[in-house]
Amino acid sequence: MSEMIEPGIWQEVASPFCGIASDDITIKVDGMTVTVLENADPIVKAGFETPITDTSPRIKGNKASLEEAISFITNAMRESSQSVIGGMATDLNGARSVMALADKSNSTIDHMNSDGAFRNLLVLQDTGWMNTTLTEVRNRVDLLLVVGSDIESSFPRFFERMVWNKESMFGQEIESRQVVYLGKAPSGNASTSPQGKKAQVIACDDNDLPEVLSVLRALVNGRQMQADSVGGIPLSELSTLAEQLKQASYSVVTWSASMLDFDHAEASVQMLCETVKDLNAETRCSGLPLSGKEGDTTANHVSAWQSGYPVRTSFNRGYPEYDPYLFNSQRMLADGEVDTLVWVSSFDINRTPPKTDATTIVLGRSGMIFDQEPEVFIPVGTPGIDHAGRTFRTDSVVAVPLQKLRDSGLPSTFDVLTAVEQAL
């Protein structure tokens, strides 16, 4: 838990921005200004240091009181035939308030990161998977296979905290760990060991990954291939990789579904997950999907607890109804099926709502700039800065506590949506 060690200086602060919930950050708070002093990365630094530039709600571009804005939202949702609560970039309590309002207003819920998330969720629903935790990776991994993802660009401290940590619980020689990239090459040097050992890279195009992963699974299972290369990769390289995985004591296969941006990527995720299962017949291997940005893991957990389904669930019939195609908010907006959009984005000023003819209401971080001014904009507090909260990290096993660091006077997403729900 974070603590203030002297006036304005906080230590052991957890990040709601990085997905892996780095909890060793030192923060300085001077009035409304937040500065990261230690253990910053570009994502964490931008997240904490975004300045507050506006604090008053707006209705049709004009300054309004919070009560007037809540009244406008209440009336819009009361008159709506098909409303969507999208974005859903908030903390655990914020997600709970989204669910309560959706239930009360017969709305559909969807998260801004759902396209990537469903590449994993569809696999989990269909055939299941065998996954591990960040702590297990930190203490046990001896071979890390990174598939189709430049993870250090989106999770900059992953290698520092989970792979090249100074020591493990079980006396493993950290330098002996191997890192292999299959698909994309790393964009920086985070995957290089402290002693300078670089990651092995087996490069191929995204479009070739489905075939490459199918062949890798076949090789893991001892099948003979009648080919010299697959996707531009010599078969001998894939055979060596298959043997490395089989000989490892605790291998981990990791990927970021948001980066697997090609048709039917969920089939490739499924192939990965089935390969992990196959390896466990003789050794220990686990998957590690990397996500947790913009509260996407939290949103799906809260939705599953309360409705039995992940996001892309509709309450339009008076009960939860799940369909990842029909209730895809992007498709619904593009096809003109939505008359009211409530967009929640409390972490990143750049994650603004899509352009739409629907009445648009934004609960967003202070400083958002819109191409098209929404009917209502309410600047809300950021969890872990302006109010306390909880958020799930990528491995889903820990709800990280977030501390309030300053008194900005901004309401939380929970405060606003609960007020609307109670007024309906």
C-alpha positions in Angstrom: 0.0 0.0 0.0 1.3 3.4 -0.9 2.2 5.9 1.9 3.2 9.5 2.2 6.8 9.6 3.5 6.9 13.4 3.7 4.5 16.2 2.7 3.7 15.7 -1.0 5.9 12.6 -1.5 4.2 9.2 -1.9 6.1 5.9 -2.2 5.0 2.5 -3.3 2.3 3.9 -5.5 0.5 1.5 -7.8 -0.1 2.4 -11.4 -3.6 2.1 -12.9 -2.1 2.7 -16.4 0.4 0.0 -17.2 -1.6 -3.3 -17.0 1.0 -5.0 -14.9 0.2 -2.7 -12.0 3.7 -1.6 -11.1 3.5 -0.7 -7.4 6.9 0.7 -6.7 6.4 4.3 -8.1 7.5 7.4 -6.2 5.2 10.4 -6.8 5.4 14.1 -5.9 2.2 16.0 -5.5 2.3 19.8 -5.5 -1.2 21.2 -5.5 -2.8 19.8 -8.6 0.6 18.9 -10.2 1.7 15.3 -10.1 5.3 14.3 -11.0 6.8 10.8 -11.1 10.1 10.8 -9.3 11.2 7.2 -9.5 10.4 4.1 -11.6 8.7 6.0 -14.4 8.2 4.6 -17.9 6.5 6.6 -20.8 3.1 5.2 -20.1 3.2 5.6 -16.3 4.7 9.1 -16.6 2.1 10.3 -19.1 -0.7 8.8 -17.0 0.2 10.4 -13.8 1.5 13.7 -15.1 -1.4 14.7 -17.4 -2.4 18.1 -16.1 -5.9 19.2 -15.0 -7.1 21.8 -17.5 -10.9 21.9 -16.9 -13.0 21.0 -13.9 -16.5 22.2 -14.8 -19.1 20.1 -16.7 -20.3 21.4 -20.1 -23.7 21.0 -21.8 -23.6 21.7 -25.6 -20.2 23.4 -25.0 -21.4 25.7 -22.3 -20.4 25.6 -18.7 -22.9 23.9 -16.4 -23.2 22.6 -12.9 -22.7 19.0 -12.1 -26.4 18.8 -11.1 -27.5 20.2 -14.4 -25.3 17.8 -16.3 -26.6 14.8 -14.3 -30.2 16.0 -15.0 -29.5 16.2 -18.8 -28.0 12.7 -18.8 -31.0 11.3 -16.8 -33.5 12.8 -19.3 -31.5 11.6 -22.3 -31.4 8.0 -21.0 -35.0 8.1 -20.0 -36.1 9.1 -23.5 -33.6 6.7 -25.2 -34.7 3.7 -27.2 -31.3 2.2 -27.5 -28.4 3.5 -25.3 -24.9 2.2 -25.1 -22.5 2.7 -22.2 -19.1 2.4 -24.0 -15.5 3.2 -23.2 -15.8 1.7 -19.7 -12.2 2.9 -18.9 -12.7 3.1 -15.1 -11.9 1.3 -11.9 -13.9 -1.5 -10.1 -16.5 0.7 -8.5 -16.9 2.7 -11.7 -17.6 -0.6 -13.6 -20.1 -1.5 -10.9 -21.9 1.8 -11.5 -21.9 1.1 -15.3 -23.6 -2.2 -14.6 -26.2 -0.7 -12.3 -27.1 2.1 -14.8 -27.2 -0.3 -17.7 -29.6 -2.6 -15.8 -31.8 0.4 -14.8 -31.8 2.0 -18.3 -31.9 -1.2 -20.5 -28.5 -0.2 -22.0 -25.8 -2.2 -23.8 -22.3 -2.2 -22.3 -19.0 -2.5 -24.2 -15.4 -1.7 -23.6 -13.1 0.4 -25.8 -10.6 -2.5 -25.9 -13.1 -5.2 -26.7 -11.7 -6.0 -30.2 -8.5 -7.2 -28.6 -10.0 -8.7 -25.5 -12.4 -10.9 -27.5 -9.5 -12.6 -29.3 -8.8 -14.0 -25.8 -12.3 -14.3 -24.5 -13.6 -16.4 -27.4 -10.8 -18.9 -26.8 -11.5 -19.0 -23.1 -15.2 -19.6 -23.7 -14.6 -22.3 -26.4 -11.7 -24.5 -25.2 -10.3 -22.9 -22.1 -6.6 -22.3 -21.4 -3.8 -22.9 -18.9 -2.4 -19.6 -17.7 -0.1 -18.4 -15.0 0.4 -15.3 -12.9 3.0 -12.5 -12.9 4.4 -13.8 -9.6 4.9 -17.2 -11.1 6.7 -15.8 -14.1 8.9 -13.7 -11.9 10.0 -16.7 -9.8 9.9 -19.7 -12.1 10.2 -18.9 -15.8 13.2 -20.3 -17.6 12.0 -19.8 -21.2 9.8 -16.9 -22.3 8.2 -17.2 -25.7 6.7 -13.8 -26.9 4.3 -14.4 -29.8 3.3 -11.7 -32.4 3.8 -8.8 -29.9 6.3 -6.1 -29.2 5.3 -6.1 -25.5 7.8 -3.6 -24.3 6.1 -0.9 -26.3 2.9 -1.4 -24.4 4.2 -2.9 -21.2 7.6 -1.1 -20.8 8.6 -2.5 -17.4 7.5 -6.1 -18.0 11.0 -7.4 -18.5 12.5 -5.4 -15.7 10.0 -6.5 -13.2 9.0 -10.0 -14.3 12.0 -11.5 -16.2 15.2 -9.7 -15.3 14.3 -9.2 -11.6 17.4 -9.4 -9.3 16.4 -12.7 -7.6 13.8 -15.4 -7.5 12.2 -17.2 -4.6 13.7 -20.5 -5.6 17.4 -19.6 -6.2 17.1 -19.7 -10.0 20.0 -18.1 -11.8 18.2 -15.2 -13.5 20.8 -14.8 -16.3 20.1 -18.3 -17.4 16.6 -17.4 -18.6 15.9 -17.4 -22.3 13.7 -15.0 -24.3 12.5 -15.9 -27.8 10.3 -13.6 -30.0 8.2 -15.4 -32.6 6.7 -12.9 -35.1 7.5 -9.3 -34.3 11.0 -8.3 -33.2 11.4 -6.2 -30.0 11.5 -2.4 -30.5 14.0 -1.8 -27.8 16.5 -3.5 -25.5 14.2 -4.3 -22.5 14.3 -8.0 -23.4 18.1 -8.0 -23.3 19.5 -9.6 -20.0 21.4 -7.5 -17.5 24.6 -9.2 -18.8 23.8 -8.3 -22.4 22.3 -11.6 -23.7 19.9 -10.6 -26.4 16.6 -12.2 -27.1 16.4 -14.8 -30.0 14.2 -13.5 -32.8 12.3 -15.7 -35.2 10.6 -13.1 -37.4 7.6 -13.5 -39.7 4.7 -11.4 -40.9 1.5 -11.3 -38.9 -0.3 -12.9 -41.8 2.0 -15.9 -41.6 1.5 -16.4 -37.8 -1.5 -18.7 -38.1 0.4 -21.2 -40.3 3.6 -20.9 -38.3 1.8 -21.6 -35.0 0.0 -24.6 -36.5 3.3 -26.1 -37.6 5.0 -25.3 -34.2 2.2 -27.2 -32.5 2.6 -30.1 -34.8 6.4 -30.2 -34.1 5.8 -30.1 -30.4 3.6 -33.2 -30.8 6.3 -35.0 -32.9 4.7 -34.7 -36.3 6.8 -34.8 -39.4 6.5 -31.8 -41.8 7.1 -32.1 -45.5 8.4 -28.6 -46.0 11.7 -26.7 -45.8 10.2 -23.5 -44.4 7.0 -22.0 -43.1 6.2 -18.3 -43.4 9.8 -17.6 -44.4 11.1 -19.4 -41.3 13.3 -22.4 -41.9 11.6 -25.5 -40.5 14.8 -26.3 -38.6 14.4 -23.1 -36.5 10.8 -24.0 -35.6 12.0 -27.6 -34.7 14.7 -26.2 -32.4 12.1 -23.9 -30.8 9.7 -26.9 -30.3 12.6 -28.8 -28.6 13.4 -25.8 -26.4 9.9 -25.7 -25.2 9.8 -29.4 -24.5 13.1 -29.3 -22.6 12.2 -26.2 -20.5 11.3 -26.7 -16.8 8.8 -23.8 -16.8 8.2 -22.1 -20.1 5.7 -19.3 -20.5 4.1 -18.2 -23.7 2.9 -14.6 -23.7 1.1 -12.3 -26.2 -0.8 -9.1 -26.3 -4.1 -9.7 -28.1 -4.4 -6.1 -29.1 -1.3 -6.5 -31.3 -2.6 -9.6 -33.0 -4.5 -7.5 -35.5 -5.3 -9.8 -38.4 -8.3 -11.8 -39.5 -9.5 -14.5 -37.1 -6.6 -13.9 -34.7 -8.6 -15.7 -32.0 -7.8 -19.0 -33.9 -4.1 -18.3 -33.5 -4.6 -17.6 -29.8 -6.4 -20.9 -29.6 -3.6 -22.7 -31.3 -1.1 -21.1 -28.8 -3.3 -22.2 -25.9 -3.6 -25.8 -27.2 0.2 -25.9 -27.7 0.6 -25.0 -24.0 -1.8 -27.8 -23.0 0.2 -30.3 -25.2 3.5 -29.3 -23.6 2.1 -30.0 -20.1 1.9 -33.7 -20.9 5.7 -33.9 -20.3 6.8 -30.6 -18.8 5.5 -27.3 -17.3 4.2 -24.6 -19.6 1.7 -21.8 -19.1 0.2 -18.9 -21.1 0.2 -15.3 -20.1 -2.1 -12.9 -22.1 -1.1 -9.3 -21.5 -3.9 -6.8 -21.1 -5.3 -4.6 -18.3 -5.1 -1.3 -20.1 -7.9 1.2 -19.6 -9.5 -1.0 -17.0 -10.5 -3.7 -19.6 -9.7 -6.6 -17.4 -11.6 -5.0 -14.5 -14.6 -4.3 -16.7 -14.9 -7.8 -17.9 -14.6 -9.3 -14.4 -17.3 -7.0 -13.0 -19.6 -7.7 -15.9 -19.0 -11.5 -15.5 -19.7 -11.4 -11.8 -22.9 -9.4 -12.1 -24.4 -10.6 -15.3 -22.7 -14.0 -16.0 -21.3 -12.6 -19.2 -18.3 -10.4 -20.3 -19.0 -7.0 -21.9 -20.9 -6.7 -25.1 -23.9 -7.6 -23.1 -27.3 -5.9 -23.5 -30.0 -5.2 -20.9 -32.5 -4.0 -23.5 -34.9 -6.9 -22.9 -34.8 -6.3 -19.1 -32.3 -9.1 -18.5 -28.6 -9.6 -19.6 -28.2 -10.9 -23.1 -24.7 -11.6 -24.5 -23.6 -11.5 -28.1 -20.1 -10.4 -29.1 -21.3 -9.5 -32.6 -24.8 -8.0 -32.1 -23.6 -6.0 -29.1 -20.4 -4.7 -30.6 -20.8 -1.0 -29.9 -18.7 0.0 -32.9 -20.9 -1.9 -35.2 -24.1 -0.7 -33.5 -23.0 2.9 -33.9 -21.9 2.5 -37.5 -25.2 0.9 -38.4 -27.2 3.7 -36.7 -28.7 1.4 -34.0 -27.8 3.7 -31.1 -29.5 7.0 -30.2 -27.6 7.7 -26.9 -23.9 7.0 -26.2 -22.4 7.4 -22.7 -18.7 7.2 -23.1 -16.5 6.6 -20.0 -12.8 7.3 -20.3 -11.1 8.3 -17.0 -7.5 7.4 -17.7 -6.3 8.7 -21.1 -7.3 12.1 -22.6 -6.7 10.7 -26.1 -9.3 7.9 -25.8 -12.3 10.0 -26.9 -15.6 8.7 -28.3 -16.1 7.6 -31.9 -17.8 10.0 -34.2 -21.5 9.3 -34.2 -24.9 11.0 -34.8 -26.1 9.6 -31.5 -26.5 11.9 -28.5 -23.0 11.7 -26.9 -22.3 12.0 -23.2 -18.7 11.9 -22.0 -17.4 11.2 -18.6 -13.8 11.7 -19.3 -10.4 12.8 -17.9 -9.8 16.5 -17.6 -8.1 17.9 -20.7 -9.9 15.9 -23.4 -10.2 17.7 -26.8 -13.0 16.6 -29.1 -13.3 16.8 -32.9 -17.1 17.0 -32.2 -18.2 18.5 -28.9 -20.4 16.1 -27.0 -23.8 17.1 -25.7 -22.5 16.7 -22.2 -18.9 16.5 -20.9 -18.2 15.9 -17.3 -14.5 15.9 -16.2 -14.2 13.0 -13.8 -11.4 12.0 -11.4 -8.7 9.5 -12.4 -8.6 6.4 -10.1 -5.4 6.2 -8.2 -4.9 10.0 -8.4 -8.1 11.9 -7.7 -9.9 9.1 -5.7 -9.2 5.7 -4.2 -10.2 2.6 -6.0 -9.2 -0.9 -7.2 -8.2 -2.3 -10.6 -7.4 -5.8 -11.8 -3.9 -6.3 -13.3 -3.4 -8.4 -16.4 -3.3 -11.8 -14.7 -6.6 -11.3 -13.0 -5.6 -12.6 -9.6 -5.0 -9.3 -7.8 -7.3 -6.3 -7.4 -4.7 -3.6 -6.8 -5.6 -0.9 -4.3 -5.3 2.6 -5.7 -4.7 5.5 -3.4 -6.1 9.1 -3.6 -3.1 11.4 -4.0 -4.7 14.9 -4.3 -7.9 16.8 -3.7 -9.0 17.9 -7.2 -12.7 18.2 -6.4 -13.5 16.1 -9.5 -16.3 13.5 -9.0 -15.6 9.8 -9.7 -17.3 7.9 -12.5 -19.1 6.0 -9.7 -20.4 9.2 -8.2 -21.8 10.5 -11.5 -23.3 7.3 -12.8 -24.8 6.3 -9.4 -26.5 9.8 -9.3 -28.0 9.2 -12.8 -29.1 5.6 -11.9 -30.8 6.8 -8.7 -32.5 9.7 -10.6 -34.0 7.4 -13.3 
